[in-house]
């Protein structure tokens, strides 16, 4: 009996000794599982974070705008002789003109009579257009971004530019490379902008950007278009409004006395002449610019700009434009320098609203060479005619002034007015401007434009800058000289044109455009 009891006590003692050991083993196993679970959770969190960091919303942003627009266009020409018709008459053997001695005075008179175009009133009373832009902003790697804008701009009931171009102004005789997406053409979604930017180079406030540039719709045109201020990639719209392909090297130092200051050197190619052959000696057309923006803040932006266009071509590259009678550039006419200075500012709490205003001034200086283009029966050069039977290589200086205001009310009503004047020899490079008749900042004369913008009081959803608005405006062009936005040939005073004055484009003396838009920015 005692032996059995001793065995029981021994078993109980052994069991008592084993229980802590088992408990410790179980606890160690449990801790191991907890540690593994913790590690799995941390790994999962890391995976989720990496997935989130690479999600679309982290590296890609999408925006854009849609616009419906209706224009009512009315113009007035003066009596003139169509130069191409004169040339056609004189080159026709039926008319008896000798190819060696040229036309007699009687034959020239007959040619001018044949080519006479009486004054008339061109108009398009209801022009409807659709415009759509899609903006993509991608963060590719650290300090490297890619920006893309796809654009479509077309006329209702048309898949060509025929409804919005004509034989009136050089920048509206057709759609070419730098105006694609800015002059109505077709429903194709074309690449308007596509460029990559590398910032913070060597940990310095330096950036490099290359591609199809954001060189359209620059300041101060953003006020009338109800857009945000252009960033450091924009160009002054008085001097440049053209979709260039090129590059920029910029520097934005941190200077307390000059908030937001930056400077940049820009290069662009306006025309590539292709392979050089015995029959193709034309050079490429390039643009070089230097921009200095000493102040760029919310209440004040100041800009200084210099551009030079090298080896300016004679005519834009277009497909058999009847007005020019050419497929594309045939020669280089020289170079042009542009100088510009402007400022825009915002004064808050002026009465019940905020007052925005700007002033801009530009100079153009031409440097013609001895090359001429056969714009009519007499060869002409860069802003020049001929002199004593030979090419006129005299430099011409033109100037332009541009000013405007916009008053923003708490009701989201914005009332604006703009005025610009160009001198006899003024020439700019702005064929992509958002105007129907012709780029108004290239007018040799005066343009007046009042407008009203009414934004709808709707909550933004797609982005902070999303908005919907209506706009009504009126443009009145008072042309003083021919050749607005055209650098080929010498300007002619409108009031001096007679039925015997040979011109290649119909001389418009007055033009009006009443327009209204419905726009959505997202």
C-alpha positions in Angstrom: 0.0 0.0 0.0 2.8 2.3 1.0 4.6 1.5 -2.3 1.6 2.4 -4.3 1.2 5.7 -2.5 4.9 6.5 -3.0 4.6 5.9 -6.8 1.6 8.2 -6.9 3.4 10.9 -5.1 6.4 10.4 -7.4 4.2 10.8 -10.5 2.5 13.8 -9.1 5.9 15.4 -8.3 7.2 14.6 -11.8 4.1 16.0 -13.4 4.4 19.1 -11.3 7.9 19.5 -12.5 6.9 19.0 -16.2 4.0 21.5 -16.2 6.2 24.7 -16.0 8.5 23.3 -18.7 5.5 22.6 -21.0 4.0 26.0 -20.2 7.3 27.6 -21.1 7.5 25.7 -24.4 3.9 26.7 -25.3 4.7 30.3 -24.4 7.8 30.3 -26.6 5.9 28.7 -29.5 3.2 31.3 -29.1 5.7 34.1 -29.0 7.3 32.7 -32.1 3.9 32.8 -33.9 3.2 36.3 -32.7 6.6 37.5 -33.9 6.0 35.8 -37.3 2.5 37.4 -37.5 4.0 40.8 -36.6 6.6 40.4 -39.3 3.9 39.4 -41.8 1.8 42.4 -40.9 4.8 44.7 -41.3 5.6 43.1 -44.7 2.0 43.6 -45.7 2.1 47.2 -44.6 5.2 47.8 -46.7 3.7 46.1 -49.7 0.5 48.2 -49.3 2.6 51.4 -49.0 4.6 50.5 -52.1 1.4 49.8 -54.0 -0.1 53.1 -52.8 3.1 55.0 -53.7 2.8 53.6 -57.3 -1.0 54.0 -57.6 -2.3 56.2 -60.3 -3.2 59.1 -58.0 0.3 59.3 -56.7 2.2 59.6 -60.0 -0.4 60.6 -62.6 -2.8 63.6 -62.6 -5.4 64.2 -65.3 -7.1 67.4 -66.3 -8.2 69.4 -69.2 -11.0 71.6 -70.6 -13.9 71.6 -73.0 -15.2 74.6 -74.9 -18.2 75.2 -77.1 -17.9 78.5 -79.0 -20.1 80.5 -81.4 -18.7 83.4 -83.4 -20.4 86.0 -85.7 -17.7 87.4 -88.0 -18.1 90.5 -90.2 -15.4 92.3 -92.2 -14.8 95.0 -94.8 -12.2 94.9 -97.6 -11.1 97.7 -100.0 -10.8 97.6 -103.8 -7.4 96.1 -104.9 -5.7 94.0 -107.6 -5.0 90.4 -106.8 -1.3 89.9 -107.4 -1.6 86.2 -108.2 -4.2 87.0 -110.9 -1.9 89.6 -112.4 0.9 87.0 -112.5 -1.5 84.5 -114.1 -2.6 87.0 -116.8 1.0 88.1 -117.6 2.3 84.5 -117.8 -0.5 83.4 -120.2 0.9 83.4 -123.9 -2.7 84.1 -125.1 -2.4 87.7 -123.8 0.7 88.3 -126.0 3.1 89.3 -123.2 6.8 88.8 -124.2 8.7 86.7 -121.7 11.9 88.6 -122.5 10.8 92.2 -122.7 7.9 92.0 -120.3 4.4 93.6 -120.5 3.8 96.9 -122.2 1.9 99.6 -120.3 -1.3 98.6 -122.1 -0.8 95.0 -121.2 -0.1 95.8 -117.6 -3.2 97.9 -117.4 -5.2 95.0 -118.9 -3.7 92.7 -116.3 -4.7 95.0 -113.4 -8.2 95.4 -114.8 -8.4 91.6 -115.1 -7.2 91.1 -111.5 -9.3 93.9 -110.0 -11.3 92.8 -106.9 -14.0 95.3 -105.8 -14.5 95.9 -102.1 -16.8 93.4 -100.4 -17.9 92.4 -96.9 -16.8 88.8 -96.0 -18.8 87.3 -93.2 -19.6 84.1 -91.3 -22.7 84.9 -89.2 -22.8 81.7 -87.2 -19.6 79.8 -86.8 -19.8 76.9 -84.2 -16.7 75.2 -82.9 -15.8 72.4 -80.4 -12.5 72.5 -78.5 -11.1 69.8 -76.2 -7.8 69.6 -74.3 -6.6 66.7 -72.2 -3.7 67.3 -69.8 -1.6 64.6 -68.4 1.1 65.2 -65.7 3.3 62.2 -64.7 5.9 61.9 -62.1 8.4 59.4 -63.6 11.3 59.3 -61.2 12.7 61.6 -58.5 12.8 65.2 -59.9 11.7 64.1 -63.4 8.2 64.8 -64.7 6.5 64.4 -68.1 3.7 66.8 -69.2 1.4 66.1 -72.2 -1.5 68.0 -73.7 -3.7 66.4 -76.4 -5.9 68.9 -78.3 -8.9 68.7 -80.7 -10.4 71.8 -82.3 -13.0 71.6 -85.1 -15.8 73.4 -86.7 -19.3 72.1 -86.6 -20.1 70.2 -89.8 -16.5 70.2 -91.1 -13.4 68.1 -90.8 -11.1 70.7 -92.4 -9.9 74.2 -91.8 -11.8 75.6 -94.7 -14.5 77.3 -92.6 -12.1 79.4 -90.5 -9.3 80.2 -92.9 -9.2 82.4 -96.1 -7.3 84.8 -98.3 -7.1 87.5 -95.6 -4.3 87.0 -93.1 -1.0 85.0 -93.3 -1.6 83.3 -90.0 -5.1 82.1 -91.0 -4.5 80.8 -94.6 -4.3 77.3 -93.2 -3.3 75.1 -90.3 0.4 74.3 -89.9 2.7 72.7 -87.3 2.7 75.4 -84.6 -1.0 76.1 -84.9 -2.3 72.6 -84.8 -5.0 72.4 -82.1 -5.2 76.2 -81.9 -6.9 76.9 -85.3 -10.0 74.8 -86.0 -9.3 71.9 -88.3 -10.5 68.4 -87.5 -11.7 66.0 -84.7 -8.3 64.3 -84.5 -6.8 64.5 -81.0 -3.3 65.8 -81.8 -0.3 66.2 -79.5 -0.1 69.9 -78.6 2.4 69.6 -75.8 4.8 66.8 -74.8 7.9 67.5 -72.7 10.0 66.1 -70.0 11.5 68.2 -67.2 14.4 67.4 -64.9 14.4 69.6 -61.8 16.8 70.2 -58.9 19.8 69.3 -61.0 22.8 68.7 -58.7 20.6 69.8 -55.8 20.5 73.3 -57.2 17.5 75.4 -58.3 18.2 74.5 -61.9 16.0 72.7 -64.4 16.2 71.3 -67.9 13.2 70.7 -70.1 12.9 69.3 -73.7 10.0 68.4 -76.0 7.0 70.1 -77.6 7.0 73.3 -75.5 4.3 75.1 -73.4 4.8 78.2 -75.6 1.2 79.0 -76.3 -1.5 80.9 -74.3 1.1 82.7 -72.2 0.7 85.7 -69.9 -1.3 87.9 -70.0 -3.8 86.1 -72.2 -4.6 83.8 -69.2 -6.9 86.6 -67.8 -9.2 86.7 -70.8 -9.1 82.9 -71.1 -9.9 82.6 -67.3 -6.9 80.3 -66.9 -4.4 80.0 -64.0 -1.2 81.9 -64.4 1.3 80.1 -66.7 4.2 78.5 -64.8 7.9 79.0 -65.5 7.5 77.3 -68.9 5.3 80.0 -70.4 6.1 82.8 -72.9 4.7 86.3 -73.2 1.8 86.1 -75.6 2.6 89.4 -77.2 5.9 88.1 -78.6 5.3 84.3 -79.0 2.2 82.2 -79.3 3.3 79.1 -81.3 3.7 75.4 -80.4 7.5 75.1 -80.7 9.6 72.0 -80.4 12.7 72.7 -78.4 14.3 72.9 -75.0 14.8 75.2 -71.9 17.5 75.6 -69.3 16.3 77.5 -66.3 17.5 78.8 -62.9 15.3 79.9 -60.0 17.5 81.4 -57.2 16.1 82.2 -53.8 16.4 86.0 -53.4 14.5 87.7 -50.7 14.4 91.0 -52.6 13.1 89.2 -55.7 10.4 86.7 -54.7 9.7 84.0 -57.3 12.5 85.3 -59.6 13.8 83.0 -62.3 15.6 83.1 -65.6 15.8 80.8 -68.5 17.3 80.3 -72.0 14.9 78.7 -74.6 15.5 77.2 -78.0 13.0 76.1 -80.5 12.8 74.9 -84.1 10.1 76.5 -86.2 10.8 74.7 -89.5 13.1 71.8 -90.5 14.1 72.0 -94.1 15.0 68.3 -94.5 17.7 66.8 -96.6 19.9 69.2 -98.4 20.0 68.6 -102.2 21.0 70.5 -105.3 17.5 71.8 -105.5 16.9 72.3 -101.7 19.2 74.9 -100.2 16.8 76.3 -97.7 18.0 76.4 -94.1 16.2 75.4 -90.9 14.3 78.2 -89.0 15.3 78.3 -85.3 14.4 80.5 -82.4 16.5 81.5 -79.4 15.2 83.3 -76.4 16.2 84.7 -73.0 13.6 85.3 -70.3 14.2 87.1 -67.0 11.3 87.2 -64.6 12.6 89.3 -61.6 9.3 89.0 -59.6 6.6 86.3 -59.8 4.1 86.4 -57.0 0.4 86.4 -56.6 0.0 90.2 -56.5 2.8 91.0 -59.1 4.5 89.4 -62.1 7.1 91.2 -64.2 8.8 89.8 -67.3 11.6 90.8 -69.6 12.1 88.9 -72.9 14.4 88.7 -75.9 14.0 86.4 -78.8 15.7 86.0 -82.1 14.3 84.1 -85.1 17.1 82.8 -87.4 16.7 82.2 -91.1 13.0 83.1 -91.2 11.3 81.2 -94.0 9.2 83.0 -96.7 5.9 81.1 -96.3 4.5 78.6 -93.8 4.6 74.9 -94.7 1.1 74.2 -95.9 -0.5 72.0 -98.5 -1.1 73.9 -101.7 -2.6 77.0 -100.2 -4.3 78.9 -102.9 -3.5 82.2 -101.4 0.3 81.6 -101.5 0.4 79.2 -104.5 3.1 77.2 -102.8 3.6 73.9 -101.0 5.9 75.4 -98.4 9.0 77.5 -97.7 11.3 78.1 -100.7 13.9 80.4 -99.2 15.1 82.2 -96.1 14.6 85.9 -95.9 16.7 86.9 -92.9 16.4 87.2 -89.1 14.2 89.0 -86.6 14.9 90.3 -83.1 12.1 90.7 -80.5 12.3 92.6 -77.2 9.5 92.7 -74.7 8.7 94.0 -71.2 5.5 93.6 -69.3 3.8 93.3 -65.9 0.6 92.0 -64.5 -0.8 92.6 -61.0 -3.8 92.0 -58.8 -5.2 94.5 -56.3 -7.5 92.9 -53.8 -10.5 94.4 -52.1 -10.9 97.3 -54.6 -14.5 98.0 -53.8 -16.5 94.8 -53.6 -14.0 92.8 -55.8 -10.4 92.4 -57.0 -8.8 94.3 -59.9 -6.4 92.5 -62.3 -4.5 94.6 -64.8 -1.5 94.3 -67.1 0.6 96.3 -69.6 3.0 94.8 -72.2 5.3 96.4 -74.7 7.2 94.8 -77.6 9.7 95.7 -80.3 10.5 93.9 -83.5 13.7 94.5 -85.5 14.2 92.8 -88.9 17.5 92.0 -90.5 16.7 91.1 -94.2 19.2 89.4 -96.4 19.3 89.6 -100.2 16.8 86.8 -100.7 13.4 87.5 -102.0 10.1 85.6 -102.4 7.9 85.8 -105.4 4.9 87.0 -103.5 3.5 88.8 -106.6 5.0 89.9 -109.9 7.7 91.8 -108.0 10.0 89.9 -105.6 9.7 91.0 -102.0 11.8 90.3 -98.9 11.5 90.3 -95.1 9.2 93.2 -94.4 10.5 94.9 -97.6 9.8 95.5 -101.2 12.4 96.1 -103.9 14.7 99.2 -104.3 16.0 100.4 -107.6 15.3 97.0 -109.1 17.1 95.1 -106.4 16.2 93.7 -103.0 15.7 96.2 -100.2 17.7 95.0 -97.2 16.9 97.9 -94.9 16.1 96.9 -91.3 12.6 97.8 -90.0 11.7 98.4 -86.4 8.1 98.0 -85.3 6.4 98.3 -81.9 3.3 97.2 -80.1 1.5 98.0 -76.9 -1.0 95.8 -75.1 -3.0 96.6 -72.0 -6.0 95.2 -70.2 -8.0 95.0 -67.0 -10.4 92.5 -65.4 -12.6 93.2 -62.4 -13.6 90.1 -60.4 -16.8 90.4 -58.4 -17.9 88.1 -55.4 -20.7 86.9 -57.6 -18.0 85.2 -59.8 -18.7 87.7 -62.5 -15.5 88.9 -64.2 -15.7 92.0 -66.4 -12.7 92.7 -68.7 -11.4 95.0 -71.4 -8.3 94.8 -73.6 -6.6 97.1 -76.1 -3.6 96.6 -78.3 -1.9 98.7 -81.0 0.7 97.7 -83.5 2.8 100.1 -85.7 3.3 99.9 -89.4 6.3 97.6 -89.2 5.3 95.5 -86.2 5.6 91.8 -86.6 5.2 89.1 -83.9 5.2 85.3 -83.9 1.8 84.5 -82.5 -0.2 82.5 -85.1 -1.6 80.2 -82.4 -3.4 82.9 -80.6 -7.1 82.3 -79.6 -8.6 84.7 -82.2 -10.7 83.8 -85.2 -10.0 86.6 -87.7 -6.2 86.8 -87.0 -4.0 87.0 -84.0 -5.0 90.3 -82.5 -1.6 91.1 -81.0 0.0 91.0 -84.5 -2.4 93.7 -85.8 -1.0 96.8 -87.5 -3.6 99.1 -86.2 -5.9 98.9 -83.2 -8.0 96.1 -81.6 -10.6 96.7 -78.8 -12.1 93.8 -76.9 -14.5 93.9 -74.0 -15.8 90.6 -72.4 -17.8 89.2 -69.5 -17.1 85.9 -67.8 -19.7 84.4 -65.5 -18.6 81.4 -63.5 -21.2 79.1 -62.1 -21.3 78.7 -58.3 -20.8 74.9 -58.4 -18.6 72.9 -56.1 -15.3 71.6 -57.7 -15.0 67.9 -57.8 -12.3 66.7 -60.1 -9.7 69.2 -58.9 -9.3 72.4 -56.9 -9.2 74.5 -60.1 -12.3 72.9 -61.7 -14.9 75.4 -62.9 -17.7 76.0 -65.4 -18.4 79.3 -66.9 -19.9 81.3 -69.8 -18.2 84.1 -71.6 -19.4 86.8 -74.0 -17.0 89.1 -75.9 -16.6 91.4 -78.8 -13.5 92.2 -80.9 -13.2 95.2 -83.2 -10.2 95.4 -85.5 -9.2 98.7 -87.1 -6.4 97.9 -89.5 -4.1 100.8 -90.6 -1.6 98.8 -92.7 -1.7 95.6 -94.6 0.3 92.5 -93.7 -0.8 92.0 -90.1 1.0 88.8 -88.8 2.9 88.6 -92.2 6.6 89.2 -92.5 6.7 88.8 -96.3 6.6 92.1 -98.2 6.3 95.8 -97.2 3.2 97.1 -95.4 0.9 99.3 -97.4 -1.3 101.9 -95.8 -4.9 100.8 -96.0 -6.2 104.3 -97.0 -3.8 104.5 -99.9 -4.9 101.3 -101.6 -6.4 101.7 -105.1 -7.8 99.3 -107.7 -4.3 99.2 -109.2 -2.5 98.3 -106.0 -1.2 94.7 -106.3 -1.6 92.6 -103.1 -1.5 88.9 -102.5 -4.0 88.9 -99.6 -7.3 90.7 -99.6 -6.8 93.9 -97.6 -9.3 94.0 -94.7 -9.8 97.5 -93.3 -12.3 96.6 -90.5 -13.3 93.4 -88.8 -15.7 92.4 -86.0 -16.3 89.3 -84.0 -19.1 88.8 -81.5 -18.5 85.5 -79.6 -19.9 83.5 -76.8 -18.5 80.3 -75.1 -19.6 77.6 -72.6 -16.5 76.2 -71.0 -15.7 73.4 -68.5 -12.2 73.2 -66.9 -11.6 69.9 -65.0 
